[in-house]
Amino acid sequence: MHAITIPEPGGPEALVWDEVPDPVPGAGEVLVEVAAGAVNRADILQRQGFYEPPPGASPYPGLECSGRIAGIGPGVTGWNVGDEVCALLSGGGYAEKVAVPAGQLLPVPQGVGLTQAAALPEVACTVWSNVFMVAHLRPGETLLVHGGSSGIGTMAIQLAKAVGARVAVTAGTKEKLQACAELGADILVNYREQDFVEEVRTATDGAGADVILDNMGAKYLERNVKTLAVNGRLAIIGMQGGVKGELNIGALLAKRAAISATSLRARPLEEKAAIVAAVREHVWPLFADGHLRPVVDREVPMRDAAAAHRVVEESGHVGKVLLTTPQGA
C-alpha cells in the first residue's frame, strides 16, 4: 500500500507519499481500507518531530479515518467485511489501509457520506469526552469554545446547542465568526479585536461561562479563570499558546471552579473504547435527526498532504481538511 511517511521531521515538504508494507490486523483488530483521513494539529506536531506516536501505534500520522472493513482479526465480533466505518486512531490514518482496534470503530452515521465521515471521530470523541463526560455541560448553561471555527469548535457548537446550552465562541475573522453563527453560536468574539473575558461577562449579565473548552493552554489560563462562572469548569485540550502558565488558586477557590486537561491519543484501549461507545450512543443519533452535520472545509488528495498541512497551519479553514485516497475519491 501507500502511506504518508516522515523520513525526517520538518515542514510540510517532510511528508512523503511512499510504498510501505500492508498492516495486518491482530487480535481484536480490523483492517480498514481507507477512503479518507483528516488533518489534526497533532499531525503537524508529529511532522515537526514534537509528538511521537504511542508505543505500538502506526508510525504514520493520522488520528481518524473512514473507509470499508477489508479484514477481521481474531476475536472480533459485530463487524463484517464490507461494512462502512469511521475510526478513532492512535496513528496511521494517512494511508490506504490501517489496522484499528474494534472498540475504536464507529458505523458511518445515517445521512453522512463515507468520505465526510472521516471528519467526525476525533472531534466527536474529544468534544463529548471533555465537554460532557468530564465538564458535564447541562441545558441552559453557557459554553465558551476557543477556536470556534476549527473542527473541534464546529462540533462543540452543534453538540452544545443540541442539548440546549448557550454557546460563545472566539475566532479571528468576521468570516469565521459568521460560520460559527450559522452553526448556532450565540456570542461571537473576535479575539483580535475584543477581550473575550469582557464580552462573555457582558453577554451573561456578569455570570461568566459555565464550561470553557480551551485549545490554547498557558496563554489563556488566567483569562479563562476570570471568565469562569461560579462552579465553572475549564477543559484544556491543547497547548497552542504554551505549556506553562501561572494559576491564581485563590480565584479558582472563590468560584469553586475546576480545571481538567486531557488528550485522547495515548489513552489505554479500554478508555478509548468507552468514549467511542458513548459517542455512538449519544452523538450518532443526532446526525440522523439533523442536529449535527460534518463541517468540511475542503478535500485534498492524500498524496498531497503537504498542501493540506499548509492550509491548516495558515488557519484559513473552517471545519476539517480531509485527505482522500484513490479508493475514496
N, C-alpha and C positions, 0 to 999 in steps of 0.2 A: 504494500500500500504506500501512499504518500502521506507525509505529515510535515508540519512546520517544525523545523529543528532550530536550535540556537547554538551553533558551534562555538561562538564567543559572545559574551554579553556586550551590549552596545545599543545603538539607536535602532530605529525601525528596520534599517538595512541588515541588521543582525538576524532577522527572521528568514530562514531558508526553506523552501519547499523541496523536500528530498524524498527519495525512496528509502523506506525503513521496513523492518520485519513486521508482519501482521501480529497483533496481540492475540493471545489465546485465553479464553475465559477460564478462570479457575473455579474452585468450589464456591458456590453461592453467587457466581457472576454470570452475566450475559454479554455476548458480543453484539455491539450496535454498529450497523453500517450508517455512518454519519451523513445526514442531509445538510445540517448547518451547525455551526458553533456561534459563540458570541464573544465579543471583546469586553473584558473587565479590567479595571485598574490593576488588579493583581497580576494580570498577564503582562502588563507593561513593566511592573516591578520585577517580575521574573526575567523578562527580556534584558533588563538592565543589570541583572545579577544580584538583586537585593531580596529575592523571595524564592528560595529553593523549594521544590515540591517536597511534601512529607515523605518519609521513608516508605518505599514500596509503591509509590504513585508513579504514573507515567511521567517521563521526563519532558514531554511536550506540553506547551501551555494549553489553556482552555478549561474553564471550570463549569461548563454546561454545554449541552448539545441536544439536537433532536435527530431522529432517524428511525430505522427499522431494525428489529432484532434479527440478527443473522446467525446466531448460535447460542446455545444454552449450556452452561456448565453444570457439573454435578450438584445435586441438592436444590436446584431452583424449581419452584412450582409457581403456578399462577400466571406465567408468561409463555408465549409461543413464538416460534419463528414467524416473522412477517408482521408482528404487532408494531404499530406506530407508537413511538415513545419519545419522551424527552428525559433528560437525566442531569442530576447534580453530580459533578465530578471533582476529584482531587487533582486532576490534570488529564491531558490527552484529548481535549476537545478539538484542537486544531489538527485533525487527522481524518482520514477516510474511514477508519474503524477505531473503536475504543472498547475496552473491557470495563464493565460497570458492575459494582455490587448491586444485586437485585433490589435491595432495600432503598436504593437511591434512584430507582426508576419511577416515572410517572406516565400515565397514558396521556396522549395529546388531548388537551381539553376540547370539549364539544364546541364547535364554532371557530376553532383556531386551525390554521393551516400547518402542515408539517414543518415547513421552513421557519415560520414565525414562532413556533413553539420553542425554538432554541433561545428565544429572548426571555423565557419565563423561569426556569428552575432556580437559578442563583438569586434573582431578585425576589421571587416569591418566598423562598426559604429564608432569606435574610430579613425581609420585612416581617413576615409572620413570626419568626422566632424572636426577634428583638422587640417589635412594637406591641405584639400581642402576648406571646408566651412569657416574656421577661418583664416588659413595662406595663402590660395589662391595660392597654388603651380601652376606654369604655365609651359607650354612646354619650354624646353631649360634651365630652372633653375636647380640648384643643391640642392638636399635634402640630409641632413645628418640624418641618423637613428641610434640612440644608441640602442644597443642590437639587431642588425640586424637579428640574427638567432631566435629570440623569435617569438611567434605567431603574435604579433603586427608588429615586424620587417619584417617578411616574407611577410605579406600582404602589408606593406608600400612599400617595394621594388617593388613588382609586380604592384601595382597601379601607382606608380610614373613612372615606365618605360612605362606603358600602355598609359600615357598621354604625353610621350616624354620628361620627365625630366632625369637628370643625378643623380645617387644615390651613396652616400658614406655611409659606414656602419662601426660601431665598433663592435667587438666581441672578445672573449678571447682565441680562439684556431684557429689553421690553418683549422681544420675540419669545424668549424662553418663558417669561412670566405669563405671556398670553397663552402659551401651550399648557402651562400649569392650570390656568383659569379654565381652559376648555375641558380639562380633566376633573374639575370640581374644586380647585383650591379657592379658599375664601379670602385669605390675607396674602397679598403679594408684596414682597420686599426685594428691591434691587440693592443687593449688598454693596454695589459700587457707589451708590448714591445715598443710601439710607442706613440708619442704625437699627438692626433687627430687634435689639432689646427694646428700644423706644416704640417701634412700630407694633410689636406684638403686645406690649403692655397697653398701649393706647387702644388697640383693637379689642382687647379683652377686658376693658374697664379696669386696668391695673392688676388683674389677676395673674396674667402670665400663661405660659404653656404648661399643660399637664404632662405631656411627653415630648421630648426632643429627640429626633433621630439625626445623629451628627456624624459626618464623614470627615471632619476637619481635625479633630483631636485638640492638641495643645493650643493652637491659635484661638480657638473659640471657647476654651474651657471656662474662663472667668465670666465671659458674657453669657454663656449658656446657663450658668448657675444663677446669674442675675435674672435671666428670663424665665426660669422655672417658677411655676405656681407652688403654693403650699402643697406638700405631698407630691411634688412633681418628680418625674423620672427621666433621667438623661441616659440615652442609649448610644454609646460610642461604637461606631463600626469602621472607622477609618482614621488615618493619620496624615492626610494631605497637608495639614497645617502644622505638622511637627509632633514629636513624641513626648516632650517634657513640658509641663505647664505647672503653674502654681495654683493650688486649690485652697480657697478660703473655707475651711471646715466650719467655722462659725456661721457663715452664710448658709451652708448646707444644713446645719443643725437647726437654724432658725426656721427653715422651711420644711423640716422633716422630710428632706428630699433624698433621692437615691441616685447613684451613678453605676451603670453597668458597662462593660466593654467585652465584646465577643467577636469571634471570627468563625467561619464555617470550615475552611479547608482542612485544618489539622484535627478536627474533632474525631473522636472514635466512631467507628462504623455504626454502632448502635444508637449514638446520639443523632447522627445524620439521618438514620432510618426513621427515628421518632419524629424528627422535624418534617421529613418528607411525607410521612403518614398523616401528620396534622395538616399539612398543606393540601394533600389530596382530599381530606375530609372537609376542611373549612373554606379553602380558597377555590379549588377547582370548580365547584358548583356555581360560583359567581360568574364564570365565563359563559356557562350555558344560559344564564338568565340575563346576560348583557350588562352586568355591573362592572365587569373587568374586560379589558382587551390588551393585547400586547402593543407596546408603543415601539415601533421600529423606525429608526432614522434612515437607514439605508442597508442594502445588501452588497457585499463585496466578495468576489471570488476568493476562496481560501488561499490560493496560491499568491494572492496579492495582499496578504495580511499586513504587510508593511504599510500600505496605503491606509488600511483601516486603523492601524495604531496611530498614524499621524492625525487622523480625524479626531480620535478620542483625546489625544494629547493636546490638541488645539481647542478642545471643549466647544466645538461648533455644532455639536449634535444635540438632538432631543430624543431621549429614549435610548434604545440599544442599536449598536452597529453589529450586523450579522456577517458571518463568513460562510459562504455556500460552497459545497463540494460539487463536483461534476454530477453525482447522482442526485443531489438535492436541488441543483439549479433548474 
